[in-house]
Amino acid sequence: MEETHKILDGKVNLYRRGKSQIWQCSTYLEGKNHRTSTKQKMLTQAKEVAETWFLDLKHRQIRGEAVSGRSFAQAADRFMREYEVMTGGTRNRDHVRGHVSRLNNHLLPFFGRKALVDVTSGVVQDYRLHRMEGNGGFKPPSASTMHKEIVTLRMVLKTAIRQGWLAALPDLSAPYRSSTKVAHRAWFSPDEYKTLYTASRENVKASQTKPWRHQAEQLHDMVLFMANTGVRPDEVRRIEYRDVTIVDDEHSGDTILEIVVRGKRGVGYCKSMPGAVMPFKRLKERNEPKPNDLLFPVDHKKQFNRLLAETGLKFDREGNRRTLYSLRHSYISFRLLEGADIYQIAKNCRTSVEMIEKHYAVHLKNVIDASAINVRRSKR
């Protein structure tokens, strides 16, 4: 038998079931029934608890917050508060800022007011559709950008699980795309690279009497430096003069650079090709630096893009867009073309053999051994 009472003009039901001595309360908000236990045996005390609970739900509804438990915005706030601290500086600031930017620009405007329990697989698919249709004032994202946003979403939901705000992670996999085409990274072939650095050198000659002469010289040396070291664009912007040493390599007999690299993988090391030595010497002679000065204190992205546009090298034949990162891709591809050991390339570039095989070696004919393929069974 159930004993019931209505309070607050019938908006809240108080009830006690069977032989239980504890009063429960329920209400109907936002198209759903909400229930909780007052944990009280006395009716007067249960009424006070039920009124406080109902008014709290109404205030959260007025503020636009989730009524059913914690909201996505609360989980995102918790994630942003703890992520940089808990990683302990092992991830660089640009990486952390990327998560914050994706949350503020895309994820919070869509999921922010939703309860965590309402972030289902269907809602995540609605978000993908929302982004791909270009809603929210942003252009449709690339597959890589969309993947990064889902990674950030997953990290926020895992934060909620750790806090006990969410029971389980919804299925975040993208439907209809069980397997994707593996595309190689945009790089410069040897002839295209020659066209690039020749145009860069001519740009330096043309700017001898111009105010931007120094920047043109810096850009030229950056192109040569990156193509002969394979460092990432974010890594090259962190390299200081004290991180670079000119040495005579005992194994090859060449004069090369030994570089201490700080990037997304923490601190690593790189041994350059001989072609990086002269650009580094020019940098030291031109800038007369202190040991802790940056090699390239200015971002040359716009200059480099202008150079690519002038030489017709902005896109490769598959339509892939070339950027400063393409110089790293070119370095790795050149080493593979020359027959260098793939494991040593991976160590020198602070990446994995798997990544090199997937994105670089897949499109280079030199890594295919024809003698191992063109095998013929001997005739009797």
Wavefront OBJ file of the C-alpha trace (Angstrom):
o trace
v 0.000 0.000 0.000
v 1.306 3.493 -0.898
v 0.794 6.632 1.166
v 1.007 9.893 -0.894
v 0.930 13.640 -0.286
v 1.115 16.547 -2.733
v 2.997 19.763 -1.934
v 3.764 23.043 -3.736
v 0.366 23.118 -5.457
v 0.707 19.544 -6.644
v 4.083 20.063 -8.340
v 5.818 17.601 -6.025
v 4.552 14.195 -4.911
v 5.608 12.693 -1.593
v 5.042 8.979 -1.244
v 5.992 6.019 0.928
v 5.721 2.514 -0.472
v 4.795 -0.713 1.271
v 6.494 -1.215 4.608
v 9.201 1.363 3.936
v 9.517 4.154 6.499
v 11.468 6.479 4.126
v 9.618 9.151 2.139
v 10.346 9.516 -1.596
v 9.564 12.555 -3.764
v 9.003 13.053 -7.485
v 8.240 15.838 -9.968
v 7.833 16.313 -13.735
v 10.244 18.715 -15.511
v 11.438 19.082 -19.110
v 9.328 16.137 -20.258
v 10.788 13.724 -17.716
v 9.947 12.347 -14.295
v 12.561 13.075 -11.642
v 12.702 11.121 -8.390
v 14.844 11.081 -5.280
v 14.769 9.886 -1.704
v 14.307 12.395 1.113
v 16.012 9.931 3.514
v 13.553 11.118 6.149
v 11.023 9.147 8.193
v 9.095 12.161 9.529
v 6.622 13.744 7.067
v 7.370 17.350 8.098
v 11.116 16.886 7.564
v 10.511 15.049 4.274
v 8.429 18.004 3.029
v 11.290 20.425 3.734
v 13.800 18.217 1.897
v 11.429 17.774 -1.083
v 10.799 21.543 -1.352
v 14.553 22.291 -1.302
v 15.183 19.599 -3.939
v 12.421 20.903 -6.233
v 13.537 24.559 -5.947
v 17.117 23.555 -6.760
v 15.899 21.788 -9.922
v 13.898 24.870 -10.933
v 16.861 27.203 -10.404
v 19.062 24.956 -12.535
v 16.390 24.934 -15.236
v 16.178 28.749 -15.202
v 19.982 29.048 -15.488
v 19.903 26.738 -18.521
v 21.759 23.937 -16.755
v 20.976 20.232 -16.938
v 18.231 19.120 -14.595
v 19.076 15.403 -14.780
v 22.394 15.247 -12.923
v 25.606 16.995 -13.914
v 25.854 18.902 -17.184
v 28.470 18.546 -19.909
v 29.638 22.094 -19.118
v 30.472 21.057 -15.549
v 32.486 18.078 -16.777
v 34.290 20.291 -19.319
v 35.152 22.799 -16.589
v 36.553 20.001 -14.434
v 38.572 18.643 -17.373
v 40.093 22.043 -18.201
v 40.977 22.623 -14.552
v 42.845 19.361 -14.126
v 44.286 18.456 -17.544
v 47.295 20.783 -17.692
v 48.116 20.178 -14.026
v 47.811 16.387 -14.194
v 49.911 16.052 -17.360
v 52.714 17.707 -15.402
v 54.141 19.655 -18.341
v 54.582 16.525 -20.479
v 52.337 18.062 -23.145
v 53.251 21.444 -24.598
v 51.080 24.510 -24.212
v 49.874 24.505 -27.815
v 48.469 21.007 -27.304
v 46.607 22.075 -24.150
v 45.323 25.252 -25.817
v 44.003 23.104 -28.676
v 41.692 21.216 -26.304
v 40.490 24.460 -24.711
v 39.874 26.036 -28.123
v 37.873 23.046 -29.388
v 35.745 23.092 -26.251
v 35.021 26.822 -26.320
v 34.439 27.119 -30.063
v 32.520 23.942 -30.877
v 31.787 21.415 -28.124
v 30.418 23.664 -25.373
v 28.025 25.619 -27.641
v 26.500 22.284 -28.743
v 26.735 20.050 -25.634
v 27.166 22.589 -22.814
v 23.618 22.658 -21.430
v 22.949 18.960 -21.946
v 23.006 16.532 -19.035
v 25.862 14.049 -19.263
v 23.383 11.171 -19.446
v 21.854 12.814 -22.528
v 25.153 12.749 -24.459
v 24.332 9.558 -26.334
v 25.746 8.063 -29.526
v 22.848 9.620 -31.447
v 23.560 13.071 -30.056
v 27.251 12.718 -30.956
v 26.228 11.842 -34.507
v 23.982 14.936 -34.533
v 27.069 16.936 -33.581
v 29.051 15.484 -36.498
v 26.220 16.380 -38.859
v 25.986 19.868 -37.314
v 29.696 20.455 -37.967
v 29.798 18.913 -41.452
v 26.877 21.077 -42.569
v 28.855 24.185 -41.573
v 26.480 25.336 -38.839
v 27.637 27.668 -36.081
v 29.442 30.045 -38.433
v 32.405 27.698 -39.075
v 33.364 25.985 -42.305
v 33.012 22.167 -42.429
v 36.030 20.580 -40.733
v 38.497 18.160 -42.257
v 38.511 14.534 -41.123
v 41.580 15.251 -38.967
v 39.927 18.234 -37.264
v 36.741 16.262 -36.640
v 38.784 13.446 -35.125
v 40.525 15.879 -32.734
v 37.177 17.265 -31.576
v 35.877 13.756 -30.835
v 39.095 13.022 -28.910
v 38.479 16.110 -26.753
v 34.851 15.049 -26.266
v 35.961 11.583 -25.161
v 38.421 13.044 -22.634
v 35.684 15.211 -21.073
v 33.324 12.224 -20.784
v 36.083 10.107 -19.216
v 36.611 12.899 -16.679
v 32.901 12.658 -15.831
v 33.201 8.875 -15.388
v 36.109 9.308 -12.961
v 34.031 11.759 -10.936
v 31.104 9.346 -10.803
v 28.862 11.669 -12.840
v 28.483 9.239 -15.752
v 28.111 5.458 -15.682
v 29.617 4.526 -19.053
v 31.099 6.010 -22.203
v 28.767 6.138 -25.234
v 29.851 4.764 -28.602
v 31.783 7.610 -30.238
v 32.861 5.783 -33.400
v 31.877 7.318 -36.723
v 29.261 5.268 -38.606
v 29.483 4.490 -42.331
v 33.304 4.792 -42.278
v 34.625 1.512 -40.919
v 37.832 1.972 -42.913
v 39.347 5.071 -44.457
v 41.705 5.553 -47.357
v 45.292 6.027 -46.222
v 46.609 9.137 -47.942
v 50.286 10.001 -47.982
v 51.477 13.240 -46.448
v 52.063 16.133 -48.832
v 55.786 16.370 -49.602
v 58.148 17.827 -52.200
v 59.733 15.509 -54.701
v 63.484 16.114 -55.224
v 62.789 18.241 -58.322
v 60.045 20.216 -56.540
v 62.292 20.797 -53.544
v 64.993 22.135 -55.866
v 62.418 24.510 -57.385
v 61.416 25.634 -53.895
v 64.856 26.443 -52.510
v 65.912 28.037 -55.795
v 62.903 30.366 -55.631
v 63.693 31.076 -51.972
v 67.279 31.968 -52.875
v 66.105 34.240 -55.695
v 63.719 35.894 -53.244
v 66.714 36.740 -51.029
v 68.589 38.283 -53.970
v 65.541 40.349 -54.980
v 65.160 41.764 -51.466
v 68.725 43.036 -51.009
v 67.582 46.676 -50.943
v 64.201 46.022 -49.331
v 63.151 46.389 -45.676
v 62.170 42.703 -45.550
v 65.630 41.462 -46.560
v 66.313 39.967 -43.118
v 63.046 38.019 -43.100
v 63.702 36.697 -46.614
v 67.125 35.441 -45.502
v 65.623 33.859 -42.406
v 62.957 32.094 -44.465
v 65.534 30.703 -46.897
v 67.627 29.290 -44.061
v 64.507 27.873 -42.372
v 63.561 25.979 -45.537
v 67.042 24.443 -45.785
v 67.257 23.783 -42.034
v 63.915 21.968 -41.817
v 64.405 19.947 -45.006
v 67.776 18.707 -43.712
v 66.714 17.935 -40.124
v 63.082 16.785 -40.300
v 62.041 18.821 -37.247
v 58.373 19.718 -36.866
v 57.265 23.370 -37.299
v 56.388 23.661 -33.602
v 59.783 22.170 -32.692
v 61.783 24.507 -34.891
v 60.134 27.512 -33.216
v 61.456 26.317 -29.821
v 65.054 25.604 -30.827
v 67.598 27.963 -29.242
v 71.173 28.459 -30.399
v 72.480 26.612 -27.334
v 70.469 23.554 -28.437
v 72.539 23.170 -31.631
v 76.118 21.882 -31.846
v 78.284 21.475 -34.952
v 80.103 18.118 -34.800
v 82.142 15.810 -37.027
v 80.259 12.538 -37.146
v 82.663 9.644 -36.586
v 80.530 7.110 -38.470
v 79.825 9.036 -41.677
v 82.777 11.433 -41.586
v 80.435 14.361 -42.353
v 80.090 17.618 -40.475
v 76.536 17.720 -39.119
v 74.380 19.327 -36.444
v 73.374 17.665 -33.196
v 70.122 19.255 -31.993
v 68.223 19.050 -28.718
v 64.558 19.139 -29.754
v 61.635 20.113 -27.521
v 58.210 19.317 -28.899
v 55.012 17.359 -28.394
v 56.968 14.222 -27.435
v 59.012 16.027 -24.777
v 62.783 16.348 -25.186
v 64.383 14.430 -28.039
v 67.518 14.506 -30.172
v 68.200 14.905 -33.857
v 71.248 14.488 -36.090
v 70.999 16.545 -39.258
v 72.129 16.101 -42.811
v 75.276 18.032 -43.802
v 73.059 20.482 -45.708
v 71.851 22.014 -42.427
v 75.302 23.179 -41.300
v 75.724 26.150 -43.647
v 72.251 27.636 -42.944
v 72.995 27.429 -39.198
v 76.350 29.169 -39.662
v 74.644 31.946 -41.630
v 72.056 32.350 -38.870
v 74.800 32.790 -36.250
v 76.747 35.242 -38.405
v 73.665 37.284 -39.323
v 72.006 37.519 -35.918
v 74.974 37.501 -33.505
v 72.780 35.714 -30.976
v 72.963 34.996 -27.277
v 72.918 31.285 -26.355
v 69.254 31.371 -25.299
v 68.003 33.280 -28.368
v 65.636 31.446 -30.708
v 66.859 30.414 -34.155
v 63.592 31.558 -35.734
v 61.804 34.015 -33.412
v 59.327 35.005 -36.167
v 56.631 32.744 -37.635
v 57.318 32.564 -41.405
v 54.086 30.763 -42.292
v 52.653 33.569 -44.459
v 55.945 34.127 -46.285
v 56.244 30.413 -46.967
v 52.673 30.161 -48.277
v 53.308 33.131 -50.570
v 56.439 31.403 -51.892
v 54.471 28.204 -52.553
v 51.785 30.156 -54.409
v 54.354 31.933 -56.588
v 56.055 28.655 -57.540
v 52.807 26.697 -58.038
v 53.735 24.232 -55.296
v 50.900 24.873 -52.854
v 49.125 21.632 -53.808
v 50.478 18.262 -54.888
v 48.932 16.268 -57.739
v 46.390 14.620 -55.349
v 45.211 18.021 -54.166
v 46.910 17.800 -50.754
v 47.798 21.193 -49.346
v 51.484 21.767 -48.627
v 52.608 23.597 -45.496
v 55.812 23.998 -43.476
v 55.127 20.473 -42.225
v 55.749 19.251 -45.785
v 59.456 19.966 -45.309
v 59.519 17.329 -42.551
v 57.619 14.910 -44.787
v 60.145 15.581 -47.548
v 63.095 14.887 -45.235
v 61.653 11.496 -44.261
v 60.797 10.621 -47.861
v 64.285 11.626 -49.074
v 65.900 9.383 -46.462
v 63.705 6.458 -47.512
v 64.527 7.073 -51.174
v 68.225 6.907 -50.294
v 67.721 3.569 -48.552
v 68.198 4.700 -44.951
v 67.128 2.347 -42.154
v 63.493 3.045 -41.275
v 64.061 2.419 -37.548
v 66.875 4.985 -37.407
v 64.723 7.512 -39.295
v 61.918 6.992 -36.762
v 64.286 7.588 -33.837
v 65.818 10.666 -35.443
v 62.376 12.143 -36.210
v 60.847 11.215 -32.828
v 58.067 9.150 -34.358
v 57.247 5.464 -34.848
v 58.082 2.984 -37.584
v 54.341 2.343 -37.929
v 53.648 6.006 -38.744
v 56.416 6.094 -41.337
v 55.225 2.890 -43.007
v 51.620 4.102 -43.022
v 52.072 7.668 -44.273
v 55.422 7.792 -46.083
v 56.711 4.440 -47.339
v 53.336 3.594 -48.883
v 53.918 5.893 -51.864
v 57.649 5.417 -52.530
v 58.577 2.948 -55.235
v 62.153 2.589 -53.932
v 60.998 0.716 -50.814
v 59.622 -2.124 -52.972
v 62.180 -4.823 -53.696
v 61.576 -5.952 -57.279
v 63.843 -8.981 -56.875
v 61.614 -10.255 -54.083
v 58.487 -9.756 -56.199
v 59.525 -10.876 -59.673
v 60.228 -14.443 -58.638
v 59.766 -17.109 -61.318
v 59.488 -20.818 -60.794
v 62.254 -22.599 -62.656
v 61.131 -24.632 -65.667
v 61.799 -28.351 -65.772
l 1 2 3 4 5 6 7 8 9 10 11 12 13 14 15 16 17 18 19 20 21 22 23 24 25 26 27 28 29 30 31 32 33 34 35 36 37 38 39 40 41 42 43 44 45 46 47 48 49 50 51 52 53 54 55 56 57 58 59 60 61 62 63 64 65 66 67 68 69 70 71 72 73 74 75 76 77 78 79 80 81 82 83 84 85 86 87 88 89 90 91 92 93 94 95 96 97 98 99 100 101 102 103 104 105 106 107 108 109 110 111 112 113 114 115 116 117 118 119 120 121 122 123 124 125 126 127 128 129 130 131 132 133 134 135 136 137 138 139 140 141 142 143 144 145 146 147 148 149 150 151 152 153 154 155 156 157 158 159 160 161 162 163 164 165 166 167 168 169 170 171 172 173 174 175 176 177 178 179 180 181 182 183 184 185 186 187 188 189 190 191 192 193 194 195 196 197 198 199 200 201 202 203 204 205 206 207 208 209 210 211 212 213 214 215 216 217 218 219 220 221 222 223 224 225 226 227 228 229 230 231 232 233 234 235 236 237 238 239 240 241 242 243 244 245 246 247 248 249 250 251 252 253 254 255 256 257 258 259 260 261 262 263 264 265 266 267 268 269 270 271 272 273 274 275 276 277 278 279 280 281 282 283 284 285 286 287 288 289 290 291 292 293 294 295 296 297 298 299 300 301 302 303 304 305 306 307 308 309 310 311 312 313 314 315 316 317 318 319 320 321 322 323 324 325 326 327 328 329 330 331 332 333 334 335 336 337 338 339 340 341 342 343 344 345 346 347 348 349 350 351 352 353 354 355 356 357 358 359 360 361 362 363 364 365 366 367 368 369 370 371 372 373 374 375 376 377 378 379 380
